[in-house]
Amino acid sequence: MERADAARNRAAILVAATRLIGERGIDAVSVEDVALAAGVGKGTVFRRFGDKAGLVRAVVDETAASWIQTASLECRSAGEFAGTLFDHVLASLPLVIAVERTTVRSCEGNFRITVERLARLVGSTFKAHTVLAVLRGEHIEFLLAQGMKAAEIRAGVISLADTLAAEV
């Protein structure tokens, strides 16, 4: 069992990392920045997470697990599922892009669960992967940079998921 002070430090580090990455982007945040914002020494961050990549994995795993345990369970249609996943990706865009740029084994379980739940709604694993492909953070970031509105992208994702589900 984790010591109370270690659990507090872990939570403070994850909150600080999530906030800083969201504000600045992954490339502009150092382990030292996170440690300072969390009120711990940088050695604590390194001992707990190994390196910056390990810290990012932990942050992403935490946010993905939260989404999987709440929003994804409440969805009854493919479009609703895709819409809530779009909202999660958009809200976590810097983190999602950071994960897409690195190999993140700790997130594979969350991804597998997401694919399985979406596959049940759209009728196949292939269709689930098709919807998830348009939800890649770098893809959404590109569309936003091209001037598309988030609401327009979200509507397109929902329409795609509902269309694929209707073909079941």
N, C-alpha and C positions, 0 to 999 in steps of 0.2 A: 504494500500500500504506500502511496506517495505521501511524503511529509506535507503538513499544512503549508509551511513556508515555501516549499518547492512548488506546490500546486498554485499558490498565489503568484510566485515568480513566473511560472509557465503562462498563466492567464494574462498577467501584465505584459509579458513579452509578446504574446500573440495579438493582444489588443493594439499594442504600440506598432507592431509590424504591419498589421492590417491597415491601420490609420495612415501610417507613413507611406506605404506602397500606394494606397489609394490617392493620397495627396500628390506624391512626387513621381510615381512610377518606379518600377523595380530597379532600374539602372541607377537611379539617383538616391537610393537608400543603402546605407552600409550597416553592418552588424553593430558598429559603434553607435550609429544614429538610433537604432532600435534599443540598444542597451540603455542609452541616456534617457530616451523617452519612457522606458519601462521602469527606470529607477534601479537598475541592476548593473553589475559590472559586465563588461563584454565577455569575460571568462565564463560567466554564468550562461550566457547565450550559447557560446561555443560548446560548453560541456553538455548542455541540454539538447542542442540541435545539430551539433557537429560543424556546420558551416552555413553560409547564406542559403544555399540550395535546400538544405535540410529544414531551415526555418520557413522558407517559402512553402515547402511540401506540407509542413505542419499547419500553416495558416490555411492553405487551400483545402487540406483534408478536413479541417475543422468547419470551414464554411460550407463545403460540399455535404458533409455529414448532416449538418443542420438543415440544409435544404431537402435532402433525401428523407429525413425523419419527419418533416413537416409538410411542406408544399406538395412534394411529389406524391405523397400518400392520399392527398385530398382530391387529386385530379380524376375526373371521370371520363374525359374525352382526350383524344390525341391533341386537339387544338389547345385545350386548356393546359395540358401537360407542357406542350411546346411554348405556350405563352408564359407560364410561370418559370420555365427554364430560361427563356429569353430574358425575363426580368432579373433573374439571378445572375446570368452572365453579364448583363449590362451593368448591374450594380457592383460586380466584382471584376470588371474588365481588365484592370491592370494585373490582377492576380491570375486571371484566366490566361492572359497572354504570356505571363511569366511561365506558367506551367506548360503551355504549348511549346515554348522555346526550350524546355528541358525535359529530360526523361524523369517521370515522376511515378515510381513504382507504388508508393503509398496510396496514390489516388486511383489505382487500377480497380480496387474493390468498389469504390463509389461509382466509377464509370460503368462497371459491369452491372451494378444494380440499376443505374439509370437506363442502360440499354435494355435490360430485361423488362423493366416497368413500361418503357415506351413501346417495346416490341409487342407487348400484350395489347396495347391500345391501337397500334397501326397495323398489326397482323403479321409482321415478320421482323427478324433481326436486321435484314438488309434495309428495310424501310426505316427502321429506327436509326440506323447509321446514316441514312440519307438526311433525315431531319437534323441529326446532331452535327453533320458536316456544315450545314449553313449556320449553326450556332457557335462555330469556332470564334474565339475572341478576336483574332486578327482579321477575320472576314467581317465581323460586325464593325470593328474599328475602321476598316477600309470603306465600308458602305457609309458610315457616318462622316468620314473625311470627304467623301464624294458628294456630300450634301443631303443624303437621305435622312429623314427624320426617324428617330427611334420608333415612333408609333407606326410608321410605314413599314419598317423592317419587321417589327413585331407582328403586324397584320399579315405580312407575307409568310412568315414562319408558321403562324397559326393556320393559314389557308393551305400551305403545303402539307402540314400534318393531318389536317382534316381530309384533304383530298386523298392522301395515301391511305388513311383509315377507311374511307368510303369504298376503296377498291378491294377491301377484304372479302 
